[in-house]
Structure formats: C-alpha cells, structure tokens
Amino acid sequence: EILELIGSGGMANVYKARCHRLNRLVAVKILKSDLAENADFRRRFRDESRAVAQLSHANIVSVYDVSTSGETEYIVMELIDGITLKQYMRKRGSSLNWREALHFMTQILQALRHAHSRGIIHRDIKPQNVIVDSFGKCHFIDLGISRFLNSSKTSDTLVMGTRLTAPPEQFGYQQTDLRSDIYSLGILLLYCITGEYKPENAVLMELSEPVRQIVTKATMFDPDKRYQTTEELLPDLLKARYPSVFSSQPIPIAVPPFRKHSR
C-alpha cells in the first residue's frame, strides 16, 4: 500500500509504503515511465537489482523484492529512518570536521568493499545516496545504475550518475571499474570536509596532510594512478582517522623491574 512520495531522482520515484503481509513499513522505488519504455533497460534493471538484492551488509539498504506490475518496474527496500548525508551536512553548517567525515567514509568504504567483492560497481556515490540514521550509521540507498564488473558499458542514452562526483571515464563513455568508485569516494570525502567538489589546490590546502594525500591519490585523472582497490585505500583511511594509533613514534610501555625468583 503506497502511503506517500518521499523522494524523486533521475531514474525513479521512491514511496513510503506498508507491507501488509509482514506488517512493516518499506520503501518502494518505481522506475520512471520514460525509462521503463526501454525494454533493454528494464531487463538490465531487473537483473542487476536482483543481484544487488543478494548483498547483505550493515551499511547497504536491504532489498526485499524486485518485481513487475504491468509495465511498472519496482524494488521494495528497507525503509531507513534518517536523513541524507547532504541534508545532514546542511544541518551541521555545510561541512563536517575531519573526524566525523572520516567516520562516515570508513562506513561507506566498508559497504563498497562488500559490493566490489560481489563484482558490483556502485557508480553513483554522492551525498544524496547516503542516509544517516539517528545513531550516526550510514546506509547506501541507491545502486540503481550499478553494474557488474564483466558487463558492457551503459548505453549513452541512460542516466550515468552525477557529474560532480563521477570520474572522468564515466562521462567519457569508457569502461568503468572499481577505481571509478574510489574516485567518487575521494570526491565525497573532499566535499564532506570542505563543502567543495573540485580537488583544486586551494581547496586541498584546507585538508590535513593525511587526508589530502588520500583525496589526491583517489581522484587522479588516470585510473592507474589511483588506489586500485578498497583494500589498498583502507589502511590510509584508518591512519588518517586514528593518527595517534598509527603514529611513527613508539608507544612507551611500562615494564616492571626484573625480580629474581627464589626456588
């Protein structure tokens, strides 16, 4: 039972709804009619959405069902009580401190690790696609243009993500891979701390040295010069988040004086 419209994007409208079978509130994402007219897109939407439904991770919204009603393609998803990262930042004053930003980025990176391990690229990482709940937990809510690593590139006529966060190869109609998501994650980290999307020198200087190195490497124009996997990025992210733990200075350990024991 559809209750109300709660969101709208380039590809779909999202509604709050009630599942009477299990008596719970859910989110229903309905593909827009102009895209639904494309039979090839409808097939890809169903196939890839079903693959995404197999993902199981604390930072990815659960997909309960993927189905068709007449010409209507829809996905039934977990309903998260929270606000988008974009809205959260506005409430905080347009940017976050580095600790909070890295707290969110670590969660998002873990979600990407899980998706990448299943051969799925997100391709639309942006603050509007991350929900922050009341506990400070992040949830990816949209993998609508995700694709498999071994599938062909998306048709030029289809929506391909957001220019502010997408890597250059995504809008150059070149093959995208895991490194495309890493680029977008770097841009998102930059945006969370500075409120800016472009990694220009003046903007980068606002960052601490560890964070600046992460953003610079993650957003290289040449994918071969970026972090190649989420596994490669994770240690640098953790070092930036916990500088005292990963300090190069040895941590002094109190050693009790040696005592000679009598037999």
Backbone hydrogen bonds, N-H to C=O, Kabsch-Sander energy under -0.5 kcal/mol:
donor,donor_aa,acceptor,acceptor_aa,energy
3,L,16,K,-3.1
4,E,16,K,-1.5
6,I,14,V,-2.8
7,G,14,V,-1.5
9,G,12,A,-2.7
13,N,30,I,-2.1
14,V,7,G,-3.1
15,Y,28,V,-2.7
16,K,4,E,-3.1
17,A,26,V,-2.7
18,R,1,E,-2.3
19,C,24,R,-3.2
20,H,18,R,-0.8
23,N,19,C,-1.1
24,R,19,C,-1.4
26,V,17,A,-2.8
27,A,77,M,-2.6
28,V,15,Y,-2.8
29,K,27,A,-0.5
29,K,75,I,-3.0
30,I,13,N,-3.0
30,I,28,V,-0.6
31,L,29,K,-0.5
31,L,73,E,-2.5
32,K,11,M,-2.8
35,L,32,K,-0.7
36,A,32,K,-2.1
37,E,33,S,-0.9
38,N,35,L,-1.6
39,A,37,E,-0.8
42,R,38,N,-2.4
43,R,39,A,-2.1
44,R,40,D,-2.3
45,F,41,F,-3.0
46,R,42,R,-2.2
47,D,43,R,-2.8
48,E,44,R,-2.8
49,S,45,F,-1.8
50,R,46,R,-2.1
51,A,47,D,-1.4
52,V,48,E,-2.4
53,A,49,S,-1.8
54,Q,51,A,-1.4
55,L,52,V,-1.9
60,I,57,H,-1.7
61,V,140,F,-2.7
64,Y,62,S,-0.5
64,Y,76,V,-2.8
65,D,76,V,-1.7
67,S,74,Y,-2.4
69,S,72,T,-2.6
72,T,69,S,-2.0
73,E,71,E,-0.6
74,Y,67,S,-2.4
75,I,29,K,-2.3
76,V,65,D,-2.9
77,M,27,A,-3.6
77,M,75,I,-0.6
78,E,62,S,-2.8
79,L,25,L,-0.5
80,I,78,E,-0.6
82,G,80,I,-1.1
83,I,132,V,-1.9
85,L,127,P,-1.1
85,L,130,V,-2.6
86,K,127,P,-1.2
88,Y,84,T,-2.7
89,M,85,L,-2.3
90,R,86,K,-1.6
91,K,87,Q,-2.0
92,R,88,Y,-1.4
93,G,89,M,-0.7
93,G,90,R,-0.7
94,S,89,M,-2.6
96,L,192,C,-3.5
101,A,97,N,-2.4
102,L,98,W,-2.4
103,H,99,R,-1.8
104,F,100,E,-2.0
105,M,101,A,-2.7
106,T,102,L,-2.2
107,Q,103,H,-1.2
108,I,104,F,-2.4
109,L,105,M,-2.8
110,Q,106,T,-1.9
111,A,107,Q,-1.9
112,L,108,I,-2.2
113,R,109,L,-2.6
114,H,110,Q,-1.7
115,A,111,A,-2.3
116,H,112,L,-3.4
117,S,113,R,-2.1
118,R,114,H,-0.9
118,R,115,A,-0.9
119,G,116,H,-1.8
120,I,115,A,-2.5
121,I,147,R,-2.7
126,K,124,D,-0.6
129,N,126,K,-1.8
130,V,127,P,-1.0
131,I,139,H,-2.8
132,V,83,I,-3.5
133,D,131,I,-0.6
133,D,137,K,-2.3
134,S,81,D,-0.7
136,G,133,D,-2.0
139,H,131,I,-1.8
140,F,59,N,-2.6
141,I,129,N,-2.1
142,D,129,N,-0.6
146,S,143,L,-1.5
147,R,121,I,-1.4
149,L,119,G,-1.9
151,S,148,F,-1.5
158,L,155,S,-1.7
165,T,162,T,-1.1
166,A,162,T,-2.4
170,Q,167,P,-1.2
171,F,167,P,-0.8
171,F,168,P,-0.5
172,G,168,P,-0.7
174,Q,169,E,-2.4
180,S,177,D,-1.8
181,D,177,D,-0.8
181,D,178,L,-0.5
182,I,178,L,-1.5
183,Y,179,R,-1.8
184,S,180,S,-1.8
185,L,181,D,-2.3
186,G,182,I,-2.1
187,I,183,Y,-2.1
188,L,184,S,-2.3
189,L,185,L,-2.3
190,L,186,G,-2.1
191,Y,187,I,-2.6
192,C,188,L,-2.4
193,I,189,L,-1.5
194,T,190,L,-2.6
195,G,191,Y,-2.2
196,E,190,L,-0.5
200,E,198,K,-2.3
204,L,200,E,-2.8
205,M,201,N,-1.8
206,E,203,V,-1.6
207,L,204,L,-1.9
212,R,208,S,-3.0
213,Q,209,E,-2.3
214,I,210,P,-1.6
215,V,211,V,-2.6
216,T,212,R,-2.6
217,K,213,Q,-2.2
218,A,214,I,-2.8
219,T,215,V,-1.8
220,M,217,K,-1.1
225,K,222,D,-2.1
226,R,223,P,-1.2
233,L,229,T,-1.3
234,L,230,T,-2.3
236,D,232,E,-0.5
237,L,233,L,-2.0
238,L,234,L,-2.5
239,K,235,P,-2.3
240,A,236,D,-2.0
241,R,237,L,-1.9
242,Y,238,L,-2.6
246,F,242,Y,-1.6
247,S,244,S,-0.8
255,V,253,I,-0.6
261,H,259,R,-0.6
